[in-house]
Amino acid sequence: MTKFLLLSVLVFLTGCGDPVEECVKKKQDSWRKSNPNADYGKSTTANEQFRKQCASGGK
């Protein structure tokens, strides 16, 4: 019974991903592919922009 409960909670939490975080991750992955040698500062700036875009509903 305990294993079933833990598994149910895990499945529930996995299915409840934050749409903003998912949007940011997609944008980050795409940006990293286009800019594989970018320095940390540029990556951080891009990440901040992605968070703003995704939080405001821009995909």
DSSP file (Angstrom, degrees, kcal/mol; ACC not computed):
  #  RESIDUE AA STRUCTURE BP1 BP2  ACC     N-H-->O    O-->H-N    N-H-->O    O-->H-N    TCO  KAPPA ALPHA  PHI   PSI    X-CA   Y-CA   Z-CA
    1    1 A M     >        0   0    0      0, 0.0     4,-2.1     0, 0.0     5,-0.2   0.000 360.0 360.0 360.0 -43.4    0.0    0.0    0.0
    2    2 A T  H  >  +     0   0    0      1,-0.2     4,-2.6     2,-0.2     5,-0.2   0.898 360.0  51.6 -64.4 -40.6    2.8    2.4    0.9
    3    3 A K  H  > S+     0   0    0      1,-0.2     4,-2.5     2,-0.2    -1,-0.2   0.903 109.5  50.4 -62.9 -40.5    4.6    1.7   -2.4
    4    4 A F  H  > S+     0   0    0      2,-0.2     4,-2.4     1,-0.2    -1,-0.2   0.907 110.6  49.4 -63.6 -41.7    1.5    2.4   -4.3
    5    5 A L  H  X S+     0   0    0     -4,-2.1     4,-2.3     2,-0.2    -2,-0.2   0.925 112.4  47.1 -64.3 -45.5    0.9    5.7   -2.5
    6    6 A L  H  X S+     0   0    0     -4,-2.6     4,-2.3     1,-0.2    -2,-0.2   0.903 112.7  49.6 -63.5 -40.9    4.5    6.8   -3.1
    7    7 A L  H  X S+     0   0    0     -4,-2.5     4,-2.5     2,-0.2    -1,-0.2   0.900 109.9  51.6 -64.1 -40.8    4.3    5.9   -6.8
    8    8 A S  H  X S+     0   0    0     -4,-2.4     4,-2.3     2,-0.2    -2,-0.2   0.907 110.6  48.0 -62.8 -42.5    1.0    7.8   -7.1
    9    9 A V  H  X S+     0   0    0     -4,-2.3     4,-2.7     2,-0.2     5,-0.2   0.917 111.4  50.8 -64.9 -43.0    2.5   10.9   -5.6
   10   10 A L  H  X S+     0   0    0     -4,-2.3     4,-2.2     1,-0.2    -2,-0.2   0.920 111.3  47.3 -60.9 -45.3    5.5   10.6   -7.9
   11   11 A V  H  X S+     0   0    0     -4,-2.5     4,-1.8     2,-0.2    -1,-0.2   0.904 112.5  50.7 -63.2 -41.5    3.4   10.3  -11.0
   12   12 A F  H  X S+     0   0    0     -4,-2.3     4,-0.6    -5,-0.2    -2,-0.2   0.935 112.2  45.5 -62.3 -47.4    1.3   13.2   -9.9
   13   13 A L  H >< S+     0   0    0     -4,-2.7     3,-0.6     1,-0.2    -1,-0.2   0.863 111.3  53.0 -66.6 -36.0    4.2   15.5   -9.3
   14   14 A T  H 3< S+     0   0    0     -4,-2.2     3,-0.4     1,-0.2    -1,-0.2   0.872 109.0  49.8 -66.3 -37.1    5.9   14.5  -12.6
   15   15 A G  H 3< S+     0   0    0     -4,-1.8     2,-0.3     1,-0.2    -1,-0.2   0.577  98.0  70.9 -78.6  -9.9    2.7   15.3  -14.5
   16   16 A C    <<  +     0   0    0     -4,-0.6    -1,-0.2    -3,-0.6    -2,-0.1  -0.323  68.0 163.7-105.1  50.1    2.4   18.8  -12.9
   17   17 A G        -     0   0    0     -3,-0.4    -3,-0.1    -2,-0.3     3,-0.0  -0.357  46.0-107.1 -68.4 147.2    5.3   20.5  -14.5
   18   18 A D     >  -     0   0    0      1,-0.2     4,-2.2    -2,-0.1     5,-0.2  -0.636  21.8-146.9 -74.8 121.0    5.4   24.3  -14.4
   19   19 A P  H  > S+     0   0    0      0, 0.0     4,-2.2     0, 0.0    -1,-0.2   0.838  97.9  53.9 -61.3 -32.7    4.6   25.6  -17.9
   20   20 A V  H  > S+     0   0    0      2,-0.2     4,-2.6     1,-0.2     5,-0.2   0.933 109.4  47.4 -66.6 -44.7    6.9   28.6  -17.5
   21   21 A E  H  > S+     0   0    0      1,-0.2     4,-2.5     2,-0.2    -1,-0.2   0.880 111.6  50.9 -64.3 -37.7    9.8   26.3  -16.6
   22   22 A E  H  X S+     0   0    0     -4,-2.2     4,-2.1     2,-0.2    -1,-0.2   0.908 110.8  48.9 -64.9 -41.3    9.1   24.1  -19.5
   23   23 A C  H  X S+     0   0    0     -4,-2.2     4,-2.2     2,-0.2    -2,-0.2   0.927 111.9  48.7 -62.4 -46.1    9.0   27.1  -21.8
   24   24 A V  H  X S+     0   0    0     -4,-2.6     4,-2.9     1,-0.2    -2,-0.2   0.914 110.0  51.9 -61.6 -43.6   12.3   28.4  -20.4
   25   25 A K  H  X S+     0   0    0     -4,-2.5     4,-2.7     1,-0.2    -1,-0.2   0.911 109.3  49.3 -61.5 -43.1   13.9   25.0  -20.8
   26   26 A K  H  X S+     0   0    0     -4,-2.1     4,-2.1     1,-0.2    -1,-0.2   0.923 113.6  46.0 -62.2 -44.1   12.9   24.8  -24.5
   27   27 A K  H  X S+     0   0    0     -4,-2.2     4,-2.6     2,-0.2    -2,-0.2   0.899 112.9  50.7 -66.1 -40.3   14.2   28.2  -25.2
   28   28 A Q  H  X S+     0   0    0     -4,-2.9     4,-2.9     2,-0.2     5,-0.2   0.936 109.9  49.4 -61.9 -47.1   17.5   27.5  -23.3
   29   29 A D  H  X S+     0   0    0     -4,-2.7     4,-1.7     1,-0.2    -1,-0.2   0.920 113.4  46.3 -59.8 -44.6   18.0   24.3  -25.2
   30   30 A S  H  X S+     0   0    0     -4,-2.1     4,-1.6    -5,-0.2    -1,-0.2   0.918 113.6  48.7 -64.0 -43.7   17.5   26.0  -28.5
   31   31 A W  H  X S+     0   0    0     -4,-2.6     4,-1.8     1,-0.2    -2,-0.2   0.905 109.1  52.6 -64.7 -41.9   19.7   28.9  -27.6
   32   32 A R  H  < S+     0   0    0     -4,-2.9    -1,-0.2     1,-0.2    -2,-0.2   0.860 107.0  52.8 -63.7 -35.4   22.5   26.6  -26.4
   33   33 A K  H  < S+     0   0    0     -4,-1.7    -1,-0.2    -5,-0.2    -2,-0.2   0.883 114.3  42.3 -66.1 -37.0   22.5   24.7  -29.7
   34   34 A S  H  < S+     0   0    0     -4,-1.6    -2,-0.2     1,-0.2    -1,-0.2   0.720 125.9  34.3 -80.2 -21.8   22.8   28.0  -31.6
   35   35 A N    ><  +     0   0    0     -4,-1.8     3,-1.5    -5,-0.1    -1,-0.2  -0.504  65.7 156.8-132.4  63.6   25.4   29.4  -29.2
   36   36 A P  T 3  S+     0   0    0      0, 0.0    -1,-0.1     0, 0.0    -3,-0.1   0.737  78.0  43.4 -66.3 -22.2   27.6   26.5  -28.0
   37   37 A N  T 3  S+     0   0    0     -3,-0.1    -5,-0.0     2,-0.0     2,-0.0   0.195  81.1 134.2-108.7  16.6   30.6   28.6  -27.1
   38   38 A A    <   -     0   0    0     -3,-1.5    -3,-0.0    -6,-0.1     2,-0.0  -0.354  54.9-118.1 -68.1 145.4   28.8   31.5  -25.4
   39   39 A D     >  -     0   0    0      1,-0.1     4,-2.0    -2,-0.0     5,-0.2  -0.252  29.0 -98.5 -79.4 172.4   30.2   32.7  -22.1
   40   40 A Y  H  > S+     0   0    0      1,-0.2     4,-2.6     2,-0.2     5,-0.2   0.871 119.7  55.8 -60.5 -40.8   28.4   32.6  -18.8
   41   41 A G  H  > S+     0   0    0      1,-0.2     4,-2.3     2,-0.2    -1,-0.2   0.910 109.1  45.7 -61.1 -44.2   27.4   36.2  -18.9
   42   42 A K  H  > S+     0   0    0      2,-0.2     4,-2.5     1,-0.2    -1,-0.2   0.891 112.6  51.4 -66.8 -38.6   25.6   35.9  -22.2
   43   43 A S  H  X S+     0   0    0     -4,-2.0     4,-2.4     2,-0.2    -2,-0.2   0.907 110.8  48.3 -63.8 -41.9   23.9   32.6  -21.1
   44   44 A T  H  X S+     0   0    0     -4,-2.6     4,-2.2     2,-0.2    -2,-0.2   0.915 111.8  48.8 -65.9 -43.3   22.7   34.3  -17.9
   45   45 A T  H  X S+     0   0    0     -4,-2.3     4,-2.0     1,-0.2    -2,-0.2   0.921 112.4  48.3 -62.3 -44.4   21.3   37.3  -19.9
   46   46 A A  H  X S+     0   0    0     -4,-2.5     4,-2.5     1,-0.2    -1,-0.2   0.908 109.9  52.9 -62.3 -41.7   19.6   35.1  -22.3
   47   47 A N  H  X S+     0   0    0     -4,-2.4     4,-2.3     1,-0.2    -1,-0.2   0.902 107.6  51.0 -61.8 -41.9   18.1   33.0  -19.5
   48   48 A E  H  X S+     0   0    0     -4,-2.2     4,-2.1     1,-0.2    -1,-0.2   0.902 110.6  49.3 -61.8 -41.1   16.7   36.1  -17.9
   49   49 A Q  H  X S+     0   0    0     -4,-2.0     4,-2.7     2,-0.2    -2,-0.2   0.909 109.7  51.5 -64.8 -41.6   15.1   37.2  -21.1
   50   50 A F  H  X S+     0   0    0     -4,-2.5     4,-2.9     1,-0.2     5,-0.3   0.913 108.7  51.4 -61.7 -42.3   13.6   33.7  -21.6
   51   51 A R  H  X S+     0   0    0     -4,-2.3     4,-2.4     1,-0.2    -1,-0.2   0.914 111.6  46.9 -62.1 -43.1   12.1   33.8  -18.1
   52   52 A K  H  X S+     0   0    0     -4,-2.1     4,-1.6     2,-0.2     6,-0.3   0.927 114.3  47.2 -64.0 -44.6   10.5   37.2  -18.8
   53   53 A Q  H  <>S+     0   0    0     -4,-2.7     5,-2.5     1,-0.2    -2,-0.2   0.934 115.8  43.8 -62.6 -46.6    9.1   36.1  -22.1
   54   54 A C  H ><5S+     0   0    0     -4,-2.9     3,-1.1     1,-0.2    -1,-0.2   0.870 111.5  53.0 -69.6 -37.0    7.7   32.8  -20.8
   55   55 A A  H 3<5S+     0   0    0     -4,-2.4    -1,-0.2    -5,-0.3    -2,-0.2   0.820 108.6  51.0 -67.5 -30.0    6.2   34.4  -17.7
   56   56 A S  T 3<5S-     0   0    0     -4,-1.6    -1,-0.3    -5,-0.2    -2,-0.2   0.409 125.2-102.1 -88.6   3.9    4.4   37.0  -19.8
   57   57 A G  T < 5S+     0   0    0     -3,-1.1     2,-0.5     1,-0.3    -3,-0.2   0.435  76.0 140.1  94.0  -0.9    3.0   34.3  -22.0
   58   58 A G      <       0   0    0     -5,-2.5    -1,-0.3    -6,-0.3    -2,-0.1  -0.657 360.0 360.0 -79.2 124.2    5.3   34.7  -24.9
   59   59 A K              0   0    0     -2,-0.5    -1,-0.2    -3,-0.1    -5,-0.1   0.394 360.0 360.0-111.3 360.0    6.4   31.4  -26.3
